[in-house]
Amino acid sequence: MVALMLYLRSLLFNILFYGLTAILAVLLLPALLLPAGVTRLMARLWGWITVVTLRVAGGHHRIGGDIALDRQVIYAAKHQSAWETTVLAYLLYCPVIVLKQELLRLPLLGFYFRKAGCIAVDRSAGMKALRQLRADAATAAASGRSVLIFPQGTRVAPGAEHKYEIGIFAVYEATGLPVVPVALNSGHVWGRNSWRKYPGVIDVDFLPAIPPGLDRKSFMAALESAIETRMAVLDAPYLKAQSHGG
């Protein structure tokens, strides 16, 4: 019975979320002709839809720490699932998001990412991509908006290890902005490649900011230590339950 309910709630979530996403993407196409701020409002609406529809599957979120909406910062967030790609835009009032270039090729959604002013990174371009990232980040900072980046560059399953990419330091150095590390455990509710969604609370913790001016080695060590130390706490209850077959 539990497995059946999990299946049915996941099915309902997927119908609602992907159906509403498709409807929104089509109906709001005229917004692409309007100022970029309109598209950013749509991005926040998409995040709100994610929050509301996930409740059908028993998923909720809880925020901890200083979300830093009163100042311009770089948010460096853990990346475990698709959840944070939409919900953080909603919670953080649509900062400039750094994403992989492949996402610009998504049908319809790619147009919205471009219009919203997202920074696209060509991960196959090496140092050229890094230089472009620095330039785009500096432009974004000059606009007065905060920046959101996933420093590991990809979704990482809960409990798995993955290096922190140098791109976050490029953004940090180019903008001169403080970095707010963000730890979150969304992967336990919305799995990386899972069709099923599981009931639970997604904790999103905004950790103390790392001030500008650190050298690369010191900054990268401080960022990784802050996020991974907190991740050990956030992931622990779920990983313990999994190890006991829960």
HELIX and SHEET records of a PDB file:
HELIX    1   1 VAL A    2  LEU A   27  1                                  26    
HELIX    2   2 LEU A   29  LEU A   33  5                                   5    
HELIX    3   3 ALA A   36  LEU A   54  1                                  19    
HELIX    4   4 ARG A   55  ALA A   57  5                                   3    
HELIX    5   5 TRP A   83  LEU A   91  1                                   9    
HELIX    6   6 GLN A  101  ARG A  105  5                                   5    
HELIX    7   7 LEU A  109  LYS A  115  1                                   7    
HELIX    8   8 MET A  127  ALA A  142  1                                  16    
HELIX    9   9 GLY A  167  THR A  175  1                                   9    
HELIX   10  10 SER A  186  HIS A  188  5                                   3    
HELIX   11  11 ARG A  216  SER A  243  1                                  28    
SHEET    1   A 7 GLY A  59  GLY A  65  0                                        
SHEET    2   A 7 GLY A 200  PHE A 206  1                                        
SHEET    3   A 7 VAL A 179  LEU A 184 -1                                        
SHEET    4   A 7 ILE A  74  ALA A  77  1                                        
SHEET    5   A 7 VAL A 147  ILE A 149  1                                        
SHEET    6   A 7 VAL A  96  LYS A 100  1                                        
SHEET    7   A 7 ILE A 119  VAL A 121  1                                        
END                                                                             
